[in-house]
Amino acid sequence: MISIKKVLIVGIILTFFSLKLFAQSPAFLIPPAEFTAFDTPNDAGETVSLTWSTSPSDAPDVFYAIYIDKDKNGTFEKEAVRIKSNTSYRTSVPEIYGHNKNNGNYHYIQINSRKVFNAGIADKKQVYYFKLAMLSGDNKIFLDTLASATVHGNWIHTKKINSFVIMIILSAIILYFIVHVRRNPNMFLRKIGGLDAVDEALGRATEMGKPVLFVHGLTGMGSISTIAATSILGRIARKIADYDANLKVVNNDPIVMSVSQEVVKESYLEAGRPDAYNSDNVFLVASEQFPYVAAVGGIMTREKPAANFFIGYFFAEALILAETGATTGAIQIAGTDAYTQLPFFITTCDYTLIGEELYAASAYLSREPMLMGTLRAQDVGKGLLIIILVLGTILASFGVTFITRIFEAF
């Protein structure tokens, strides 16, 4: 015989699941009060935006379905999209509705009319009509409101005007400093220790009668760091020609080697000593990584250069090269934007150009107005951004967030 206690337990369990089921599946659906459609702003003219107010019936097992038709009196059999009623809110599109706290009370979706009708190009003159339906299990109701919209493209993305204004301001600062440095060639630039030590390293090599070794990274001429390295090589070669010292440039890429030969040759020509240029001093060592490292290490050990320059993008060979050079007693200056290798260079080299200092080096060494003006403008721009970040952080701590909106990218 079944005990009364077991019957009560079963009854309580059934009642619990019945109440839970009833709570999740409403017996009737309350439709939203508002439903509108409009052309999505700041797009190429392909999407329509739909928004409607939330409903008291919104629940995880309640869905919204959007039906689309080109005819106002059509059958609306084409279901464009279906979403859960507890998803897709205006808060996901601050570029349209901003950061209004009321955005969580409205649903929002975008419909690509081109994809819905499998059309190659959206018809800019076509009016699209939309109906909204709520579904829960076998229950389905349609709103009485019929929304409509047409699509058209926009020439200007109004929410990116902030980026445009910032670009104009920074461009104006750059142009100003380019003009200023032409009038004042001795304009001050913040000091970078590694670049200030170039003359010291070259002077030491000249006094000791030993060569200067320039080591490229392992990337080709398509790499920005290699382009920066060849630019620095040209400045070093010019000073080498003035000092009548010996420069050796090792390469692992034939194209980089050819460019380096032309750069060094041009530097000797600018210095008025084309006869001192020796193309054999700019040579290809090996095309593979570790054979290249072994060969360069052998050159360091045999010839014991007074100064080593490691400029470019390096990989696992960085520490081997720098450690080998350190054992020979050479002054070592490294520069790379490979952040994984920077710790090794900082540890084993006398001076290290970190990251963007590699790109700034050519401006420091050449003192060309165009490069110096651009570099100074970048420093000023960074200073302004730091001030704005600090100010924005302080204001945001007190709930004032308008500065953070200035730099918001939509």
ZAMARGU-4260 file (C-alpha; in steps of 0.2 Angstrom, whole numbers, plus 5000, padded with zeros to 4 digits):
<rodrens>
0) 5000/5000/5000 | 5006/5017/4996 | 5009/5028/5011 | 5001/5045/5013 | 5019/5052/5015
5) 5024/5046/4997 | 5008/5053/4990 | 5011/5070/4997 | 5029/5070/4991 | 5024/5066/4973
10) 5010/5079/4974 | 5022/5092/4980 | 5034/5088/4966 | 5020/5088/4952 | 5014/5104/4959
15) 5031/5112/4958 | 5034/5107/4940 | 5016/5112/4936 | 5019/5130/4943 | 5036/5131/4935
20) 5029/5126/4918 | 5015/5138/4920 | 5027/5152/4924 | 5038/5148/4909 | 5024/5146/4897
25) 5011/5160/4899 | 4993/5155/4895 | 4991/5171/4885 | 5003/5183/4877 | 5003/5202/4879
30) 5009/5210/4863 | 5021/5225/4863 | 5014/5242/4863 | 5026/5249/4850 | 5033/5243/4833
35) 5042/5253/4821 | 5054/5251/4806 | 5067/5263/4798 | 5082/5263/4787 | 5097/5259/4797
40) 5108/5275/4798 | 5126/5276/4792 | 5126/5260/4782 | 5128/5256/4763 | 5109/5255/4761
45) 5106/5237/4763 | 5098/5235/4781 | 5082/5240/4789 | 5081/5242/4808 | 5066/5236/4818
50) 5062/5241/4836 | 5048/5237/4848 | 5044/5239/4866 | 5046/5224/4878 | 5031/5214/4884
55) 5026/5208/4901 | 5026/5191/4892 | 5044/5191/4888 | 5052/5174/4894 | 5066/5162/4888
60) 5053/5151/4879 | 5044/5165/4871 | 5050/5171/4853 | 5047/5185/4842 | 5046/5182/4823
65) 5047/5196/4810 | 5038/5193/4793 | 5042/5203/4778 | 5033/5207/4762 | 5035/5219/4748
70) 5016/5221/4747 | 5006/5230/4760 | 4992/5218/4758 | 5003/5203/4755 | 5002/5186/4764
75) 5018/5189/4775 | 5023/5171/4773 | 5042/5176/4772 | 5049/5174/4790 | 5064/5186/4790
80) 5071/5182/4808 | 5066/5174/4824 | 5074/5179/4841 | 5071/5175/4859 | 5061/5188/4868
85) 5074/5190/4882 | 5088/5195/4869 | 5092/5209/4856 | 5090/5226/4865 | 5094/5244/4860
90) 5108/5243/4872 | 5118/5234/4858 | 5118/5248/4846 | 5124/5264/4856 | 5129/5271/4839
95) 5110/5274/4836 | 5102/5276/4853 | 5116/5282/4863 | 5118/5276/4881 | 5100/5280/4887
100) 5095/5269/4902 | 5078/5267/4894 | 5086/5257/4880 | 5084/5240/4889 | 5065/5242/4888
105) 5066/5241/4869 | 5071/5226/4857 | 5081/5230/4842 | 5086/5220/4826 | 5093/5223/4809
110) 5086/5214/4793 | 5097/5213/4777 | 5083/5215/4764 | 5095/5209/4751 | 5098/5193/4759
115) 5080/5190/4764 | 5074/5191/4746 | 5091/5184/4738 | 5093/5199/4728 | 5110/5205/4721
120) 5107/5223/4725 | 5094/5231/4737 | 5081/5241/4728 | 5082/5259/4735 | 5064/5263/4730
125) 5056/5247/4736 | 5045/5249/4752 | 5047/5234/4764 | 5033/5230/4776 | 5035/5221/4792
130) 5024/5211/4804 | 5028/5206/4822 | 5022/5190/4829 | 5024/5183/4847 | 5026/5164/4849
135) 5025/5152/4864 | 5022/5134/4861 | 5006/5133/4850 | 5002/5151/4854 | 5005/5164/4841
140) 4998/5181/4840 | 5002/5196/4827 | 5003/5214/4832 | 4990/5225/4823 | 5004/5237/4819
145) 5011/5236/4802 | 5028/5244/4800 | 5037/5250/4784 | 5053/5257/4778 | 5064/5259/4763
150) 5083/5257/4762 | 5096/5270/4755 | 5115/5272/4758 | 5123/5286/4767 | 5138/5296/4761
155) 5144/5301/4778 | 5145/5290/4794 | 5140/5303/4806 | 5145/5293/4821 | 5163/5293/4815
160) 5165/5312/4815 | 5175/5311/4831 | 5188/5300/4822 | 5188/5313/4808 | 5190/5328/4819
165) 5204/5319/4829 | 5213/5315/4812 | 5212/5334/4807 | 5219/5340/4824 | 5234/5328/4823
170) 5237/5332/4805 | 5237/5350/4809 | 5249/5347/4823 | 5261/5337/4811 | 5260/5351/4798
175) 5264/5364/4811 | 5279/5355/4818 | 5286/5352/4800 | 5285/5370/4796 | 5293/5374/4813
180) 5307/5363/4812 | 5312/5370/4794 | 5313/5387/4803 | 5322/5380/4818 | 5333/5364/4813
185) 5340/5363/4831 | 5323/5359/4838 | 5324/5349/4854 | 5319/5330/4853 | 5318/5320/4869
190) 5333/5310/4871 | 5335/5291/4867 | 5350/5283/4875 | 5354/5271/4862 | 5354/5284/4848
195) 5365/5295/4858 | 5378/5281/4860 | 5380/5278/4841 | 5393/5291/4839 | 5402/5284/4854
200) 5402/5266/4847 | 5408/5272/4830 | 5421/5283/4837 | 5428/5268/4848 | 5428/5257/4833
205) 5438/5270/4823 | 5451/5272/4837 | 5453/5253/4839 | 5455/5250/4821 | 5441/5237/4822
210) 5426/5234/4811 | 5408/5239/4815 | 5396/5224/4812 | 5378/5228/4807 | 5366/5213/4809
215) 5349/5214/4800 | 5334/5204/4807 | 5327/5189/4798 | 5312/5197/4789 | 5312/5203/4771
220) 5310/5221/4764 | 5291/5219/4766 | 5293/5221/4785 | 5292/5239/4793 | 5306/5235/4805
225) 5318/5230/4790 | 5314/5246/4781 | 5318/5256/4797 | 5334/5245/4799 | 5340/5250/4782
230) 5336/5268/4785 | 5347/5267/4801 | 5360/5258/4791 | 5361/5273/4779 | 5365/5285/4793
235) 5378/5274/4801 | 5386/5271/4785 | 5387/5290/4782 | 5396/5292/4799 | 5408/5277/4795
240) 5413/5285/4779 | 5417/5301/4788 | 5427/5292/4801 | 5436/5281/4788 | 5431/5265/4798
245) 5426/5248/4792 | 5408/5243/4791 | 5402/5225/4788 | 5384/5221/4785 | 5377/5203/4786
250) 5361/5198/4778 | 5351/5182/4776 | 5339/5189/4762 | 5346/5193/4744 | 5334/5207/4742
255) 5338/5215/4759 | 5357/5213/4754 | 5354/5222/4737 | 5345/5236/4746 | 5358/5237/4759
260) 5372/5238/4746 | 5363/5252/4738 | 5360/5261/4754 | 5378/5260/4760 | 5385/5265/4743
265) 5374/5280/4743 | 5380/5285/4760 | 5398/5284/4755 | 5394/5295/4739 | 5385/5308/4750
270) 5400/5308/4761 | 5411/5312/4746 | 5421/5295/4747 | 5414/5284/4734 | 5431/5276/4732
275) 5430/5269/4750 | 5415/5259/4747 | 5418/5240/4746 | 5403/5230/4740 | 5411/5214/4748
280) 5407/5221/4765 | 5389/5220/4762 | 5386/5201/4760 | 5374/5187/4761 | 5378/5174/4775
285) 5365/5161/4775 | 5346/5160/4770 | 5341/5149/4785 | 5340/5155/4803 | 5352/5145/4813
290) 5366/5143/4799 | 5365/5162/4798 | 5367/5164/4817 | 5382/5152/4817 | 5390/5161/4803
295) 5388/5178/4811 | 5394/5171/4828 | 5409/5165/4819 | 5412/5183/4812 | 5411/5190/4829
300) 5423/5178/4836 | 5436/5179/4823 | 5436/5198/4819 | 5430/5204/4836 | 5421/5220/4830
305) 5422/5235/4842 | 5403/5239/4839 | 5388/5227/4835 | 5372/5234/4829 | 5357/5222/4830
310) 5343/5231/4820 | 5327/5224/4814 | 5315/5210/4818 | 5323/5195/4827 | 5317/5178/4833
315) 5325/5164/4844 | 5342/5169/4837 | 5342/5186/4846 | 5350/5179/4863 | 5363/5169/4854
320) 5369/5184/4844 | 5369/5196/4858 | 5378/5184/4870 | 5391/5180/4857 | 5394/5198/4854
325) 5395/5202/4873 | 5409/5189/4875 | 5420/5198/4863 | 5418/5215/4873 | 5410/5225/4859
330) 5398/5239/4862 | 5381/5233/4857 | 5366/5243/4852 | 5350/5234/4848 | 5333/5239/4841
335) 5318/5229/4838 | 5299/5229/4838 | 5299/5210/4842 | 5293/5212/4860 | 5297/5193/4864
340) 5315/5197/4861 | 5317/5213/4869 | 5321/5206/4887 | 5336/5197/4879 | 5343/5212/4871
345) 5340/5223/4886 | 5350/5210/4896 | 5364/5207/4885 | 5366/5224/4875 | 5373/5241/4881
350) 5358/5250/4873 | 5342/5245/4866 | 5329/5254/4856 | 5312/5248/4862 | 5297/5247/4850
355) 5293/5263/4841 | 5311/5270/4845 | 5317/5259/4831 | 5306/5270/4819 | 5311/5286/4827
360) 5329/5283/4825 | 5331/5289/4807 | 5324/5306/4812 | 5336/5307/4826 | 5351/5302/4815
365) 5347/5312/4800 | 5339/5328/4807 | 5328/5329/4791 | 5314/5342/4794 | 5300/5331/4788
370) 5305/5317/4799 | 5309/5328/4814 | 5292/5337/4813 | 5282/5321/4812 | 5291/5314/4827
375) 5289/5329/4837 | 5270/5330/4833 | 5268/5312/4838 | 5276/5316/4855 | 5264/5330/4857
380) 5249/5320/4852 | 5254/5306/4864 | 5256/5319/4878 | 5238/5326/4874 | 5231/5308/4874
385) 5239/5305/4891 | 5232/5321/4898 | 5214/5317/4891 | 5216/5299/4898 | 5220/5305/4916
390) 5207/5318/4915 | 5194/5306/4909 | 5198/5293/4922 | 5196/5306/4936 | 5179/5313/4929
395) 5173/5295/4926 | 5176/5291/4944 | 5163/5304/4948 | 5151/5298/4935 | 5155/5311/4922
400) 5158/5301/4906 | 5157/5313/4891 | 5176/5312/4888 | 5175/5293/4886 | 5161/5296/4873
405) 5173/5307/4862 | 5185/5292/4858 | 5171/5279/4857 | 5173/5270/4840 | 5157/5264/4833
</rodrens>
